[in-house]
Amino acid sequence: MEAKPATHHHELPGSGRVLTLSTIAFTLMFAVWLMFGILGVPIQKEFGLTNPELFWITSLAVLNGSMWRLPAGMIADRIGGRKVMLYFLLTGAVASVAVSFANSYPMLLVLAFLVGFVGNSFSVGIAWNSAWFSDHRKGFALGVFGAGNVGASVTKFIGPAIIAATAGATYAFGIHGGWRLIPVIYAVLLVLTAIAMFFITPRVDHVPGSSKPIREMLVPLRDVRVWRFSLYYVVFFGAYVAFSAYLPSYYVSSFGVDLQAAALLTATFIFPASLLRPVGGWISDRWGARRAMYASFFVMLVACGLLMMPNGHLVFHLPDGTERSFAHYDISLPLFVVAVFVLGCAMGIGKAAVYKHIPTYFPDNVGSVGGLVGMLGGLGGFFLPLMFSYSQVATGLWSSAFAILFVFVLVSLLWMHWTIHRMLHAQSPQLSDLVEVPDAASPLSPTPALNPEEIRA
């Protein structure tokens, strides 16, 4: 037995409880997934790690939290998101406790990989909430759930204070203070959230893909739109994950601030990139996801163009043997923080806009399509920190990270605009508000004709 699907204007009874508990759970698991962004600083000092070695710890957690998003979303469609989310909460608690007992760099790598598994809960929550909300409210609901990304700032707020206050202490069961206490606190919170979810959310879940064969669920993955949306999500989400881990070290190394100040400054990026996601969902519902994405891409290009400029000046060697300096540039800390804040705002709106497309064009395959898009976006969060780290070592410029992001944004914008331009030349002018026209003759098209939601996308 399963709950009846939501109508266009009325939500299923219990949908609010699903959204609330899944968002709380995702916020907490996102905090666990990215906790090494702050824990990495004391870990680096304790184990004497280089910057690339440190970012391998963070990147392995991100990798394992991304690579299973496709099957996790499909399983949630088949057996219900409630069961899968409970599984993630409980297994994440076990892995989190184990991190506090790491005593070597190889052990840290293994445990970081294991604890990162909770990052796959994103595609579970997307499939779960999509099953409980109608198209009329789906963009907003997915935006609210996706705002759980703000969990990346939790460790940045509580971590430095707890680390400083408990360093050198020992507690029950041999648990040490300092950075090792943070994973234990998270484990307790994960278990408590699992208990609340078990008793509060509806026992009878809505399972839209319970009778659908796996082969049928994978068919939409052959559609090029899925892969294009994945690239967009690398820009909006993968880069968000990367900078959430990269910015604390950036602030400490480039501006000389302490860890607590670096954590708070990083939070000025994380908060808008997370909390504006519901706003992005509302904008996409109201004016269309394509407009939201255009605006996000252009704002990111401007912000990255400012941030990627290295401090210094150009030196010209003149024929008479003298030297002249030109174009002096030195970005101040306040200007840097403002630019990064604006970058985070654009990412928050853009993330919601990408996921507005998925239930619109693939309403019966949200789990598989959303899982693949989330997986590839998350893998961007694996590769980008490594690219940032190695480019910094090669060039000596921390700002090279923003140059890399600038290229990704530009490619994504050009691909999206080329797609729209090609569509407008192939179709009649009245279709100018579409992202693209689903081909009614194609077996990959989810609907034979455009509905109002597709027109708004």
C-alpha positions in Angstrom: 0.0 0.0 0.0 1.3 3.5 -0.8 0.0 7.0 -0.4 -2.0 8.6 -3.2 -0.1 11.0 -5.5 -0.4 14.7 -4.9 -2.8 16.6 -7.1 -1.8 19.8 -8.9 -3.0 22.1 -6.1 -3.2 19.9 -3.0 -0.3 18.1 -1.2 -0.4 14.7 0.4 -1.2 14.6 4.1 2.2 14.3 5.9 4.2 16.0 3.1 5.2 18.8 5.5 6.6 16.2 8.0 8.5 14.5 5.2 10.0 17.9 4.1 10.9 19.0 7.6 12.5 15.8 8.8 14.3 15.1 5.5 15.7 18.6 5.5 16.9 18.3 9.1 18.5 15.0 8.4 20.1 16.2 5.2 21.5 19.3 7.0 23.1 17.2 9.6 24.5 14.6 7.1 25.8 17.4 4.9 27.7 18.8 8.0 29.2 15.3 8.5 30.1 15.0 4.9 32.1 18.3 4.8 33.4 18.4 8.4 37.0 17.9 7.2 36.9 21.5 5.8 37.4 22.7 9.4 38.8 19.5 11.0 41.4 19.4 8.4 43.3 22.4 9.8 44.1 20.7 13.2 44.5 17.3 11.5 47.1 18.8 9.1 49.1 20.1 12.1 48.8 16.8 14.1 49.8 14.6 11.2 52.2 17.0 9.4 50.4 16.9 6.1 51.0 18.9 3.0 48.2 20.8 1.3 47.6 18.2 -1.4 47.6 15.4 1.3 45.0 17.3 3.3 42.7 17.9 0.3 42.8 14.2 -0.5 41.1 13.5 2.8 38.3 16.0 2.0 38.1 14.8 -1.6 37.7 11.2 -0.7 34.8 12.0 1.5 33.2 14.0 -1.3 33.9 11.2 -3.8 32.1 8.5 -1.7 29.3 11.0 -1.0 28.7 11.4 -4.8 29.4 8.2 -6.6 26.3 6.3 -5.2 23.8 9.1 -5.8 22.3 7.4 -8.9 21.6 4.0 -7.3 20.5 5.7 -4.0 17.9 7.8 -5.9 16.6 4.8 -7.8 16.3 2.7 -4.6 14.4 5.6 -3.0 12.0 5.6 -5.9 11.5 1.8 -5.6 11.3 1.2 -1.8 10.6 4.7 -0.5 12.8 7.5 0.7 12.0 7.0 4.4 13.7 3.6 4.6 16.8 4.7 2.7 17.2 7.9 4.7 17.0 6.0 8.0 19.7 3.7 6.7 22.0 6.6 5.8 21.5 8.2 9.3 22.4 5.1 11.2 25.4 4.0 9.1 26.7 7.5 9.1 26.7 7.5 12.9 28.9 4.4 13.0 31.4 5.8 10.5 31.5 9.2 12.2 32.4 7.7 15.6 35.2 5.7 13.9 36.8 8.9 12.6 37.5 10.1 16.1 39.8 7.1 16.6 42.0 7.6 13.5 45.7 7.4 14.4 47.4 7.5 11.0 47.1 9.2 7.6 46.1 6.0 5.7 43.5 5.3 8.4 42.2 8.9 8.0 41.8 8.4 4.2 39.8 5.2 4.7 37.5 6.6 7.3 37.0 9.9 5.4 35.9 7.8 2.5 33.5 5.8 4.6 32.0 8.7 6.5 31.5 10.5 3.1 28.8 7.9 2.2 26.2 10.1 3.9 26.6 12.7 1.1 24.5 10.4 -1.1 21.5 11.2 1.0 20.8 14.2 -1.3 19.4 12.2 -4.1 17.4 10.2 -1.6 15.8 13.3 -0.3 15.1 14.7 -3.8 13.3 11.5 -4.8 11.5 11.3 -1.5 10.2 14.9 -1.5 9.3 14.8 -5.3 7.1 11.8 -4.5 5.2 13.8 -1.8 4.7 17.2 -3.5 2.7 18.3 -6.6 4.3 20.1 -9.5 2.7 23.4 -8.2 5.0 23.3 -5.1 7.7 21.0 -6.1 10.3 23.6 -7.0 9.9 25.3 -3.7 9.9 22.1 -1.7 13.1 20.8 -3.4 14.6 24.2 -2.8 13.8 24.0 1.0 15.2 20.5 1.2 18.3 21.5 -0.8 18.9 24.4 1.7 20.2 21.6 3.9 23.5 22.5 2.2 23.8 25.0 5.0 25.0 22.1 7.0 28.4 22.8 5.6 28.6 25.8 7.9 27.7 23.9 11.1 31.2 22.7 11.7 32.6 26.1 10.9 30.5 27.6 13.7 30.8 25.0 16.4 34.1 23.4 15.4 36.8 26.0 16.3 35.2 26.7 19.7 34.8 23.1 20.7 38.3 22.2 19.4 39.9 25.0 21.4 37.8 24.3 24.6 38.3 20.5 24.7 41.9 20.1 23.4 43.8 17.6 25.5 40.7 16.3 27.4 39.6 12.7 27.6 36.0 11.6 28.0 34.1 8.3 28.5 35.0 5.3 26.3 38.4 6.8 25.5 37.0 9.6 23.4 39.5 12.5 23.2 38.7 16.2 23.0 39.8 18.6 20.3 38.9 17.8 16.7 38.2 14.2 17.6 35.2 15.1 19.7 33.3 16.7 16.7 32.6 13.4 14.9 31.2 11.8 18.1 28.8 14.7 18.6 27.6 14.3 15.1 27.1 10.6 15.6 24.8 11.2 18.6 22.8 13.8 16.6 22.5 11.4 13.6 21.0 8.7 15.9 18.6 11.1 17.5 17.4 12.3 14.1 16.9 8.8 12.9 14.7 8.1 16.0 12.6 11.3 15.3 12.2 10.4 11.6 11.1 6.9 12.5 8.3 8.1 14.8 7.2 11.3 13.1 7.2 10.7 9.3 4.3 8.7 7.7 4.8 5.0 7.9 3.1 4.5 4.6 5.4 6.0 2.0 4.7 7.2 -1.5 6.7 5.0 -3.9 6.3 6.1 -7.5 8.8 3.7 -8.9 7.9 0.6 -7.0 6.7 -1.3 -10.1 9.0 0.2 -12.7 11.9 -2.0 -14.1 15.4 -0.8 -13.5 16.0 -0.7 -17.3 13.1 1.6 -17.8 14.4 3.9 -15.0 17.7 4.2 -16.8 16.3 5.1 -20.2 16.3 8.8 -19.6 20.0 8.8 -18.9 20.6 8.5 -22.7 19.1 12.0 -23.1 21.8 14.7 -23.6 19.8 17.1 -21.4 20.6 15.0 -18.4 24.3 15.3 -19.0 24.0 19.1 -19.7 22.1 19.6 -16.5 24.9 17.6 -14.7 27.5 20.1 -16.0 25.4 23.0 -14.7 25.3 21.3 -11.3 29.0 20.8 -11.3 29.2 24.6 -11.5 26.6 25.4 -8.9 27.0 22.5 -6.5 30.4 20.9 -7.1 32.1 24.3 -6.9 30.1 25.1 -3.7 31.3 21.9 -2.1 34.9 22.6 -3.3 35.0 26.1 -1.9 33.3 25.1 1.3 36.4 23.0 2.0 38.9 25.3 0.3 38.1 28.7 1.7 39.1 28.2 5.3 42.7 27.4 4.2 42.5 30.2 1.7 41.6 32.8 4.4 44.3 31.5 6.8 47.1 31.4 4.1 46.2 34.5 2.0 44.9 36.9 4.6 46.6 35.6 7.8 43.4 35.2 9.9 43.0 32.6 12.6 40.9 29.4 12.2 37.8 30.7 13.9 37.8 33.9 11.8 38.3 31.9 8.7 35.4 29.6 9.6 33.1 32.6 10.1 34.2 34.2 6.9 33.6 31.0 5.0 30.1 30.9 6.5 29.3 34.1 4.6 29.7 32.1 1.5 27.9 28.9 2.7 24.8 30.7 4.0 23.7 32.4 0.8 24.7 29.4 -1.3 22.4 27.3 0.8 19.6 29.4 2.2 18.9 31.1 -1.1 18.1 27.7 -2.6 14.4 28.0 -1.6 14.4 31.5 -3.2 15.9 29.9 -6.3 13.1 27.3 -6.3 10.5 30.0 -5.9 12.0 32.1 -8.7 12.1 29.1 -11.0 8.4 28.4 -10.2 7.5 32.0 -10.8 9.6 33.1 -13.7 11.2 30.0 -15.1 14.4 28.1 -14.4 16.1 29.3 -17.5 16.0 33.0 -16.5 17.3 32.0 -13.0 20.2 30.2 -14.6 21.1 33.0 -17.0 21.3 35.4 -14.1 23.3 33.0 -11.9 25.8 32.3 -14.7 26.4 36.0 -15.4 26.8 37.0 -11.8 29.3 34.1 -11.2 31.3 35.3 -14.2 31.6 38.8 -12.9 32.5 37.6 -9.3 35.1 35.1 -10.6 36.6 37.7 -12.9 37.2 39.9 -9.9 38.4 37.1 -7.5 40.8 35.3 -10.0 43.0 38.4 -10.4 46.3 37.9 -8.5 47.6 40.6 -6.2 50.5 42.4 -7.7 51.3 44.5 -10.7 52.7 44.3 -14.3 56.4 45.1 -14.8 57.7 46.4 -18.1 61.4 46.4 -18.9 62.0 49.5 -21.1 64.7 49.8 -23.8 66.8 52.2 -21.6 67.1 49.5 -19.0 64.6 50.9 -16.5 61.5 49.2 -15.2 58.0 50.6 -15.0 55.1 49.1 -12.9 51.5 49.2 -14.2 48.1 47.9 -13.3 48.6 47.5 -9.6 46.0 45.2 -8.1 45.5 44.2 -4.4 42.1 42.9 -3.3 41.3 43.7 0.3 39.8 41.2 2.7 36.4 43.1 2.9 36.1 43.2 -0.9 37.1 39.6 -1.2 34.4 38.6 1.4 31.7 40.6 -0.5 32.6 39.1 -3.8 32.6 35.5 -2.4 29.2 36.3 -0.8 27.8 37.4 -4.2 29.2 34.2 -5.7 27.4 32.2 -3.1 24.1 33.9 -3.8 24.4 33.0 -7.5 25.2 29.4 -6.6 22.2 29.1 -4.2 19.7 30.2 -6.9 21.4 28.2 -9.6 21.3 24.9 -7.7 17.5 25.2 -7.3 17.1 26.2 -11.0 18.9 23.0 -12.2 16.7 20.7 -10.1 13.5 22.5 -11.2 14.2 21.0 -14.7 14.3 17.4 -13.5 10.7 16.8 -12.3 9.5 19.0 -15.2 11.1 17.0 -18.0 11.5 13.6 -16.3 8.5 13.4 -13.9 8.5 9.6 -13.7 12.3 9.3 -13.3 13.2 11.9 -10.7 15.2 9.3 -8.7 17.5 8.1 -11.5 17.9 11.5 -13.3 18.2 13.5 -10.1 20.7 10.8 -8.8 22.9 11.1 -11.9 22.9 14.9 -11.8 23.6 14.9 -8.1 26.4 12.3 -8.6 28.2 14.2 -11.3 27.8 17.5 -9.4 29.2 15.9 -6.3 32.1 14.4 -8.3 32.8 18.0 -9.3 33.2 18.6 -5.5 35.8 15.8 -5.6 37.9 16.9 -8.6 37.7 20.7 -8.1 39.5 20.8 -4.7 42.3 18.7 -6.1 42.5 21.0 -9.2 42.5 24.0 -6.9 45.3 22.6 -4.7 47.6 21.5 -7.5 47.1 24.7 -9.4 48.0 26.6 -6.3 51.2 24.6 -5.9 52.0 25.0 -9.6 51.4 28.8 -9.8 51.8 29.9 -6.2 48.4 31.7 -6.5 45.5 30.8 -4.3 43.3 32.9 -6.7 43.9 30.4 -9.5 40.9 28.4 -8.1 38.6 31.2 -9.2 40.1 31.1 -12.7 39.3 27.4 -12.9 35.7 28.1 -11.9 35.5 31.0 -14.4 36.3 28.5 -17.2 33.6 26.0 -16.1 31.0 28.8 -15.8 31.8 30.2 -19.2 31.6 26.7 -20.9 28.2 26.0 -19.2 26.8 29.4 -20.2 27.8 29.0 -23.8 26.4 25.5 -24.0 23.1 26.6 -22.5 22.8 29.6 -24.8 23.8 27.6 -27.9 21.1 25.1 -27.1 18.4 27.8 -26.7 19.6 29.6 -29.8 19.5 26.4 -31.8 16.0 25.6 -30.5 14.7 29.1 -31.4 15.9 28.8 -34.9 14.3 25.4 -35.3 10.9 26.3 -33.7 8.5 29.1 -33.9 9.2 32.4 -32.1 6.5 31.9 -29.5 8.7 29.2 -27.9 11.3 31.7 -26.8 10.7 31.1 -23.1 11.6 27.4 -23.3 14.8 25.8 -22.4 14.3 23.4 -25.2 11.4 21.4 -26.7 11.0 17.8 -25.7 10.8 15.8 -28.9 7.3 14.3 -28.9 8.4 11.6 -31.4 11.4 10.5 -29.3 11.0 7.5 -26.9 13.1 9.4 -24.5 10.6 12.3 -24.2 8.6 12.0 -20.9 5.5 13.7 -22.3 4.1 14.0 -25.8 3.2 17.7 -25.5 4.4 20.7 -23.6 2.6 21.4 -20.3 2.6 24.7 -18.5 5.4 23.6 -16.2 7.6 22.9 -19.2 6.8 26.2 -20.7 7.8 28.0 -17.5 11.1 26.1 -17.3 
